[in-house]
């Protein structure tokens, strides 16, 4: 499945977009459109399944046939709905915060105060985001009230979870840039076609994402167990 997704994504990414509107309805244009739709739908299904299986493996120790479980059940629907709710809340917060920031700036006309207010709103957004940071994990292990329990568990532990997330993410971003830079340097004497470097980056990015996700899953699982043990 991963290989087919990669081939579809590569064809959709590198396919030239028709210039004329009439070309959009050609066989080539329709195939490109459907490949992009298939790619997006595959991600919307595959990523939640991967996250659910990963958390169940890391927290509950499910090992046998775990990664082949599709999870197309109530757990998947709950996971998908909660994700939509969180994304909707993020968008609403961004809209309200931006509106308040603009109104405040129009009122006092101070760059310093506007910057301070923007930083405060941004920090509060990060606090809310990481205070609910366990909701995916809790849904995956079938906890009844994931938002409420995540809010309870992560009291006084937001900075810790934020630090672990940043440390893992930054580490893999730097590793990706290092590997990409070394690979590009090795290819430089042979080919200067930008397509080659885009291909390398497009292949390395999913690999880096997968390993960073696996590491974050284990990190969150260990943090959850440690915090739950303290709260007990």
C-alpha positions in Angstrom: 0.0 0.0 0.0 2.8 2.4 0.8 4.5 1.8 -2.5 1.2 2.5 -4.4 0.6 5.6 -2.4 4.1 6.8 -3.2 3.6 6.2 -6.9 0.3 7.9 -6.9 1.6 10.9 -5.0 4.7 11.2 -7.3 2.5 11.1 -10.4 0.1 13.7 -8.9 3.0 15.9 -7.7 5.0 16.0 -10.9 2.2 15.9 -13.4 2.0 19.2 -15.3 -1.3 21.1 -14.9 -3.1 21.8 -18.2 -3.0 25.4 -19.2 -6.2 25.5 -21.1 -9.5 24.9 -19.3 -10.5 22.5 -22.0 -7.5 20.3 -21.3 -8.8 19.8 -17.7 -11.6 17.5 -19.2 -9.1 15.4 -21.2 -8.3 11.9 -20.2 -4.9 13.0 -18.8 -6.5 15.8 -16.8 -9.1 13.5 -15.3 -6.5 10.9 -14.4 -4.4 13.5 -12.6 -7.5 14.8 -10.7 -8.5 11.3 -9.6 -4.9 10.5 -8.6 -4.9 13.6 -6.3 -8.3 12.8 -4.9 -7.2 9.2 -4.3 -4.0 10.3 -2.6 -5.9 12.7 -0.2 -8.5 10.1 0.6 -5.9 7.5 1.2 -4.1 9.8 3.6 -7.3 10.6 5.5 -7.9 6.9 6.0 -4.3 5.6 6.4 -2.9 8.1 8.8 -5.7 7.7 11.5 -5.4 3.9 11.2 -1.6 4.1 11.6 -2.0 6.4 14.6 -4.6 4.2 16.3 -2.5 1.0 15.8 0.6 2.8 16.9 -0.9 4.0 20.2 -2.4 0.6 20.9 0.9 -1.1 20.3 2.8 1.4 22.4 0.4 1.6 25.3 -1.5 -1.7 25.4 1.3 -3.8 24.0 -0.8 -5.2 21.1 1.7 -6.9 18.9 0.2 -9.8 17.0 -1.3 -8.6 13.7 -1.6 -5.1 15.1 -0.4 -3.3 12.0 -2.7 -5.2 9.7 -5.8 -4.1 11.6 -7.8 -1.6 9.5 -9.7 -0.1 12.5 -12.6 0.9 10.3 -15.0 0.8 13.2 -16.5 3.1 15.9 -13.0 3.8 17.1 -12.0 5.2 13.7 -15.1 7.2 13.4 -14.6 8.7 16.9 -11.0 9.4 16.1 -12.0 11.2 12.8 -14.8 13.2 14.4 -12.6 14.4 17.3 -9.9 15.4 14.9 -12.4 17.5 12.9 -13.6 19.1 16.2 -10.1 20.0 17.2 -9.2 21.3 13.8 -12.5 23.4 13.8 -11.6 24.7 17.3 -8.1 25.6 16.1 -9.6 27.5 13.1 -12.1 29.3 15.3 -9.5 30.3 17.9 -7.2 31.6 15.1 -10.1 33.7 13.6 -11.1 35.1 17.0 -7.5 35.8 18.1 -6.7 37.5 14.8 -9.9 39.6 15.1 -9.1 40.6 18.7 -5.5 41.4 17.8 -6.5 43.6 14.9 -9.1 45.4 17.0 -6.7 45.9 19.9 -4.1 47.3 17.5 -6.6 49.7 16.0 -7.5 50.9 19.5 -4.1 51.5 21.0 -1.9 51.8 17.9 1.1 50.3 19.7 3.4 47.7 18.0 4.8 46.7 21.4 1.4 46.0 22.9 0.2 44.2 19.8 3.3 42.0 19.8 2.9 41.2 23.4 -0.8 40.4 23.0 0.0 38.2 19.9 2.6 36.3 21.9 0.2 35.8 24.8 -2.5 34.5 22.5 0.0 32.2 20.7 1.3 30.8 24.0 -2.2 30.3 25.2 -3.0 28.4 22.0 0.0 26.2 22.5 -1.1 25.6 26.1 -4.6 24.5 25.0 -3.2 22.3 22.2 -0.8 20.4 24.4 -3.2 20.3 27.4 -5.4 18.2 25.0 -2.3 16.4 23.6 -3.3 12.9 24.8 -6.8 12.9 23.2 -5.7 10.7 20.2 -3.9 8.3 22.4 -7.0 8.0 24.7 -9.3 7.4 21.8 -7.0 4.7 20.5 -7.1 2.9 23.8 -10.9 3.3 24.2 -11.1 5.8 27.0 -14.7 7.2 27.2 -13.9 11.0 27.7 -10.6 11.7 25.9 -10.7 15.5 26.1 -11.6 15.6 29.7 -9.1 12.9 30.7 -6.3 14.6 28.7 -7.1 17.9 30.4 -6.9 16.2 33.8 -3.7 14.2 33.1 -1.7 17.0 31.6 -2.2 19.5 34.4 1.3 20.7 35.3 2.8 18.6 32.5 2.2 20.8 29.5 5.7 22.1 29.3 7.1 18.6 29.6 5.0 17.3 26.7 5.8 20.4 24.7 9.5 20.0 25.2 9.5 16.3 24.3 7.5 17.0 21.1 9.8 19.9 20.0 12.9 17.8 20.8 11.8 14.8 18.7 10.4 16.9 15.9 13.5 19.2 15.7 15.8 16.2 15.8 14.1 14.5 12.8 13.9 17.8 10.9 17.7 18.3 11.3 18.3 14.7 10.4 16.2 15.0 7.3 18.0 18.2 6.2 21.4 16.5 6.9 20.5 13.4 4.8 19.0 15.5 2.1 22.0 17.8 2.0 24.5 14.9 1.8 22.4 13.1 -0.9 22.1 16.3 -2.9 25.9 16.9 -2.5 26.6 13.5 -3.8 24.3 13.9 -6.8 25.5 17.4 -7.6 28.5 16.3 -9.8 26.2 14.0 -11.9 23.0 15.9 -12.5 21.8 19.4 -11.9 18.2 18.8 -12.9 15.9 20.2 -10.1 13.6 17.2 -10.7 16.2 14.9 -9.2 16.5 16.9 -6.0 12.7 17.2 -5.7 12.4 13.5 -6.1 15.0 12.9 -3.3 13.2 15.3 -1.0 9.8 13.8 -1.9 11.0 10.3 -1.1 12.9 11.2 2.1 10.1 13.3 3.6 7.6 10.4 4.2 10.4 8.3 5.6 11.4 11.1 8.0 7.7 11.6 8.9 7.2 7.9 9.6 10.2 7.6 11.9 9.4 10.8 13.7 5.8 9.7 14.2 6.9 6.3 15.5 9.3 8.0 18.0 6.6 10.5 19.1 4.1 7.7 19.5 6.5 5.9 21.9 7.3 9.2 23.6 3.7 10.0 24.2 3.0 6.5 25.4 5.8 6.6 28.0 4.8 10.1 29.1 1.1 8.9 29.4 2.1 5.9 31.5 4.4 7.9 33.8 1.8 10.7 34.3 -1.0 8.2 34.9 1.2 6.4 37.5 1.8 9.6 39.3 -1.9 10.6 39.2 -3.0 7.2 40.5 
